Amino acid sequence: MVANKEIYIAGRRIGLGTSVKGSVEVNRSTTQTFDGPKGAGVKDVSHTLEIGKLSCDTFEDYKELSKLMIEMRSNPETITVSETFVSPEAGNFTVYKHYINCLVDGDEYEMSAEDLTASTLKFASEGMNEEYSEN
């Protein structure tokens, strides 16, 4: 199965991605009652998202992404990660994960003598919606 992966931040395609790691911050609680334990959960939970990427190819891309990361410290944006699967047996389909109201939670980079400079962008999100389409 072949997959095509793309990352969009605030509607802008972010190239040179190397990894995406998302996690859900599920909080559950249990309260003891006279009738036994009663569990409580929530439908909408926060998420964290970590994007690994190589530094930008062009000066313009570098400036635009840097400006966007500074703006997203206080102005939330939507981040969409899409993955298209191509399978002769199962057909083609795309999974979209829309992370809602994301704020920058970390912006790190690593420069080494052996590898290209890489960035790790971290975000806190109010929630995530999944969407599917058959191609």
Legacy VTK file of the C-alpha trace (Angstrom):
# vtk DataFile Version 3.0
C-alpha trace
ASCII
DATASET POLYDATA
POINTS 135 float
0.000 0.000 0.000
1.486 3.316 -1.091
0.699 6.469 0.850
0.958 10.168 0.035
1.190 12.445 3.082
0.689 16.211 3.319
0.682 18.806 6.102
-1.277 22.079 6.006
-0.992 24.823 8.634
-3.511 27.658 8.346
-4.331 26.422 4.823
-0.665 26.619 3.732
1.055 23.422 2.586
4.149 22.701 4.657
6.751 20.806 2.658
9.738 18.661 3.608
7.847 16.921 6.414
9.653 13.995 8.004
7.191 12.952 10.723
3.890 13.711 12.417
3.042 12.540 15.916
-0.391 13.209 17.355
-1.723 12.253 20.748
-5.012 12.648 22.529
-5.108 14.012 26.077
-7.918 11.889 27.500
-8.947 12.699 31.065
-11.227 10.270 32.797
-12.377 10.245 36.361
-14.220 7.802 38.543
-16.391 8.820 41.456
-17.387 6.305 44.070
-21.135 6.325 44.761
-23.360 4.273 47.058
-24.374 2.289 43.961
-20.819 1.649 42.818
-18.238 3.555 40.787
-19.478 6.061 38.225
-17.086 6.903 35.362
-17.006 10.242 33.623
-15.389 11.150 30.329
-15.698 13.925 27.816
-16.437 13.807 24.115
-14.173 16.704 23.110
-10.620 16.310 24.355
-7.476 18.261 23.691
-4.687 16.945 21.471
-0.995 17.552 21.051
0.687 17.485 17.681
4.371 17.302 16.813
5.620 17.874 13.268
9.159 17.080 12.180
10.461 18.708 9.019
13.600 19.735 7.258
14.366 23.428 6.989
12.728 25.237 4.101
14.052 25.130 0.542
13.674 28.841 -0.143
14.209 32.064 1.773
10.539 33.022 1.256
9.319 29.707 2.703
11.624 30.154 5.692
10.357 33.690 6.413
6.682 32.747 5.983
6.880 29.704 8.264
8.843 31.636 10.888
6.252 34.441 10.845
3.397 31.913 11.062
4.967 30.190 14.086
5.290 33.548 15.885
1.660 34.473 15.063
0.409 31.080 16.266
1.801 31.696 19.745
-1.359 33.713 20.416
-3.596 33.263 17.333
-4.921 29.713 16.901
-5.085 28.095 13.459
-6.225 24.767 12.023
-3.645 22.140 11.077
-4.634 19.386 8.635
-2.668 16.207 8.089
-3.759 14.077 5.134
-2.718 10.585 4.160
-3.785 9.035 0.864
-3.620 5.269 0.562
-3.338 3.632 -2.855
-4.126 -0.066 -2.934
-5.009 -2.226 -5.950
-7.033 -4.499 -3.649
-8.856 -1.963 -1.482
-9.023 1.075 -3.779
-7.812 4.569 -2.982
-8.883 6.578 0.040
-7.700 9.614 1.991
-7.820 10.227 5.735
-7.817 13.863 6.887
-7.106 14.786 10.501
-8.096 18.394 11.237
-6.548 19.689 14.468
-8.686 22.629 15.623
-7.517 25.869 17.295
-3.824 25.000 17.433
-1.316 27.158 19.267
2.458 26.776 19.113
3.696 24.811 22.114
7.323 24.473 20.986
9.532 25.389 18.038
12.880 23.608 18.120
15.570 23.014 15.546
18.627 20.828 15.357
21.703 21.643 13.307
24.376 18.973 12.932
27.444 18.370 10.789
26.095 15.084 9.379
22.462 15.883 8.555
20.367 18.675 7.111
18.948 21.117 9.651
15.634 19.824 11.002
12.812 21.484 12.930
10.360 20.069 15.441
7.135 22.077 15.647
4.876 21.344 18.628
1.253 22.392 18.973
-1.550 22.229 21.512
-4.989 21.710 19.963
-8.509 22.049 21.348
-9.677 18.993 19.421
-9.420 16.903 16.287
-11.949 15.940 13.616
-11.388 13.100 11.192
-12.704 13.087 7.643
-12.508 10.361 4.998
-12.868 10.309 1.239
-12.702 7.576 -1.351
-10.746 8.551 -4.426
LINES 1 136
135 0 1 2 3 4 5 6 7 8 9 10 11 12 13 14 15 16 17 18 19 20 21 22 23 24 25 26 27 28 29 30 31 32 33 34 35 36 37 38 39 40 41 42 43 44 45 46 47 48 49 50 51 52 53 54 55 56 57 58 59 60 61 62 63 64 65 66 67 68 69 70 71 72 73 74 75 76 77 78 79 80 81 82 83 84 85 86 87 88 89 90 91 92 93 94 95 96 97 98 99 100 101 102 103 104 105 106 107 108 109 110 111 112 113 114 115 116 117 118 119 120 121 122 123 124 125 126 127 128 129 130 131 132 133 134
